[in-house]
Amino acid sequence: MIREEIKKLSKPVTLKIFTSSKNLQESVKMIEVMDIYQKASNGMLKIEEYKLETNSDLAKKYEIQQAPTILMTNAKDQVIIRYLAVPSAAKIQPFVQALMVLTGTPNYYENVIRENLNKISPTIIKVLITDYCAYCSTVISICSQFALASEGKLRTIIIDIMAYLDISEQYNVTTVPTLIVNEDKKLIGDITAEELLYELINKTL
């Protein structure tokens, strides 16, 4: 599935990945999976790996607090989407979709986000998921496309709670997907684009 999806890329894109010897097993797993993406992309995907322990300045610049982490950045080198999750299983399709939007493929939610951008405050959305959650793929896709359309106002962090149990415990996650909006709002379950947009706009009213 990775090989079939990544072939859809039509323009080059570079991803930064921070790995850590402190989380070696998950770091190795992420690099192995991303190597599959890179080799199957016909040269369209380039991976830059940075060791957290030896790239402290870069880690500080990109606000890396956990590793492994994949960064998707915009033309201004702003981090729009972070993956604290290996993009496999249910995460493959929304991951590649985000890459395609990042490189110019039309974004389904661009118009509605642009129309409401002045009503939305800068927001970080944490999407807490697991590999085989039935609704996670759709919710990841919505949050990612919202972020990519928002000119840097919205940022999305996808977190696999099985790989980061401490984060799961921090937010007392019992159901996935769970969305944490700016640390003060928890949305649980199959959230629609309309429901998320309402929450984002309503926060500023």
N, C-alpha and C positions, 0 to 999 in steps of 0.2 A: 504493500500500500504506500509506503514511503516513496519507493521508486516511481510509482505511477503518479503520485501527487506532485512531487518535486519537478517532474518533467513539464509541468504547466508554467513554470517560471520563464518569462520571456526577456527579462532584463537582469543584469548582474546585481547582486546584493551581498553585503559583507556583514557578518554577525560577530560580535565579540562574546567570548565565553570565558568566564572566570571559574577556575577550578581550585580545589584546595586539598592538600594532603590530609587535612583533618577530617574531611569527608571523602576519603579516597574511593570507596566503592561506588558511591553515587556519581562522583566526578568521572571515573573510568567509564561507567555506563553511559553517561551523557556524551562523552567524546566518541565512544563507539557508535552510538546512534547518529550523532551529527556527522560522523565520517561517512555513514551510509548516504545521508542526505547530500553531502558534498560530492561524493563520487557519482551519484545518480543525476546530478543537476546539469550535466554537460557544460561545466565550467561557469554556470550562472551563480552558484553559491560559494562564497569564500568564508572560511572559518578562521578567526584569529583567537588563539588560546592564550590566556594570561594566568599565570599561577598567582593566587592571592598573596602568598607569602613573599613573593619577590617583585610584586608590582603594587606596592602600597600607595604610591602617588596616583596611579590610575584607578585603583580601587576607591580611593578617597574622592577622586573627581566624579566617578560614576556612582558614588554612594553604595558600594557593595558591602552588604552586611552579612550575607550568607552565600555560600558557594557549594555546589556549582550553580551558576546563574548565566542565562543567555540574555543578551541585550539586543533589542531592536531600536535603532536610533533614527531620527529624521534627518533632513538635510542640514539642520543646524547642530547636529550631534547631540540633540536632546534625547534622553532615554524615554521612549514612549511606552514600550512593552518590555516587561521582565518575565522571564520564565525561570522560576525555581521549581522546575519540573522537566523531566525528560520528555521531549515531544514524540511520544509513541502512543499506540493504542488510540483511545478516543481523542487524544490531543493532536494527532497528525493533521487532520483536515483543517481545523482552525489555525494551526501553526502555519501551514503552507498558504492558506488564504490570507493571513496577515502579511506574509512575505510578498505575495502578489499585489496586495493593495499598497504596500510600502514602495513597490517598484512601478506603480502607475495603473494597475488594474482598477476599474471603477469600484468605489466603495458604496455599498447599498444604502448606508446610513448618512452619507456625507451631507446631502441637502438638509435633512432634518436637524442634524447637529449644527451646521453652519447657521441655519435660521434661528436657532436658540442659543447660540454661543454666548451672547451678551447676558443671558440669564443664568449661565452656569459659572460657578466659582471654580478655581483650581481644585482639582479633586484627584485623589489616589484611590483606585478601586482594587482591592485584593480579592482575587477569585480563588477560593479554596476548593480543591477538587481531588478526585482519585482517578486512577487509570480507567476503570471500567464503569464509571457513573453514567447513567442513561442520558441525563440532561446536560452534563458538563460541557460537551462539545459545543452545543448551541450557545450556552451562556458565555463561554470563552470567546466565541466568535463575535457576539454582540459587544462585549466589553472591549475587545481588541479593535474592532472597527470604529466604535465610538471614539476611542483614544486616537486612532490614526486620523480621524476627521476633525479633531478638536484643536488643531494648531498648537498642541502642547499643553492645553488647559486640563485635559484628562490624561491620566497615566494608569496603566493596567499592570498588575502583578499577578501572574498565575502561579499558584503554589500547590504542589502535590503534598497533601498532608501526611501521606504514608512515608514520604522521604524526609519531611520536616515535622516530626511529631511535636516538637516544642512549640511550633507555631499553632498547630492544631489545639494543643492544650491552652495556649495563651488566649485563644478566642473561643474556647469551649465548644469546638465544632462536633456536632453529633449527626449532622446531615449534610450531604453535598449535592449540588454546589451550595456554598455559603459565600455571600459577598460582604466584605467589610468596606464601607464607604467612609473615607476620611476618619477612620478609627472610631466614629461615633454612631454609626448606623449599621445594623446587621440585617441583610436580606437573605432569606433561606429558600432554596428550592428552584423550580423552573421559572426564573424571572424573565419576563418578556422585555423586548426593547422599549415598548411603551411604558411599562412599569418603571424601568430603570431611568428613562428620560424624565418621567414625572418626579422621581426622587431627586434627581440632579437639579432640576429646576426649582423644586419646592424648597430646597435647602436655603435658597437665597431670598425667598419671599418673606 
